[in-house]
Amino acid sequence: MRIFRRLHYWWSLFVAGALLLIIAPPVLMVAWLLRKHELVYPWALFGARNWLRLSGMKVHVSGREHIDPNQTYVFIANHRSYLDTATLFAYTGRRLGLLGKKELLKIPILGYGMGYVNIMAIDRSNRESALQTVEAATARIRSGRSFGVFAEGTRAKPGEFLPFKKGAFYMAAQAGVPIVPVAIKNTDYLMGKGTGEARPGTIEMVMLPPVSTIGVSSDDDVKRLVDQVHVLVGNKLDA
C-alpha cells in the first residue's frame, strides 16, 4: 500500500539522520584531535552499509573479477536514487573518493565530514569553480586514489537515463587511469526520485570491464569515450 511505502521512505531518511548524528560527531572530533582523517573512513563505510541494511536494502554486486586491486580507476555510474551513493561508496571493494553536488555541503555534519573521506563538492553552475574541483580530483587520482562519479550530474527520474557530463572523463584521461562503467539497477523502484516512497528490496550493482583512456587527448576523443561508456551502462540497465 502507498501509505506503507511513504512511511518506509521517511523511516529510511530518519535512519540516515540518526546514524549521522550518533556516529559522525564523536568520530570527527577524535579524527580532528588526533589529526588522523583516515580514522573516519571505516566509520563512513559502516554508516553507509548499515543505512542500506536498516532501510531494508540488500546489495548484489557482480563484476568484481574485472577489477585489478593494484590499479587506480574512475568508476562512472548512473544515478536514480539516494541509495546509489551509499551503494557505490561501500560496495565496489575499493577505497573511493566521490564527486558530489555542492548542496551536500549545506547538510549539517555531513558537509563538514565530507573532506575527511575524500568526497569533493562540485559547483556545476560555476564553470571556473567546477574546473578547479576537477583538477583537484585529478591530482588525487594521480596519487593513487580511485574516484566514483555519477556522470549524469543529478538523479534521473525512475526509468530515465540522462546524458553523461564530460568532467569525469577528462579526469580519467588526464590522470591516465581506466574507467569502470557501473550500472546500478532497481534503486529507482526501491526509492525513486520524486516518488516520496521506498520499499525494501535488492539493489543490483554491475561493474563492467574497464575502458582504457590511453590515447584519449582531444575533445573529440573524450566525446567518443563518453558515448562508449554511456552505451555500455545503458545496455546493462536495459538488460
Buried (B, 14 or more C-beta within 10 A) or exposed (E): EEEEBBEBBEBBBEBBBEBBEEBBEEBBEEBBEEEEBEBBBEBBBBBBBBBBEBBBBEBEBEBEEBBEEEEBBBBBBBBBBBBBBBBBBBBBEBBBBBBBBBEBBEEEBBBBBBEBBBBBBBBBEEEEBBEEBBEEBBEBBBEEBBBBBBBBBEBBEBEEBBEBBBBBBBBBBBBBBBBBBBBBBBBBBBBBBEBEBBBEBEBBBBBBEBBEBEEBEEEEBBEEBBEBBBEBBBEBBEE
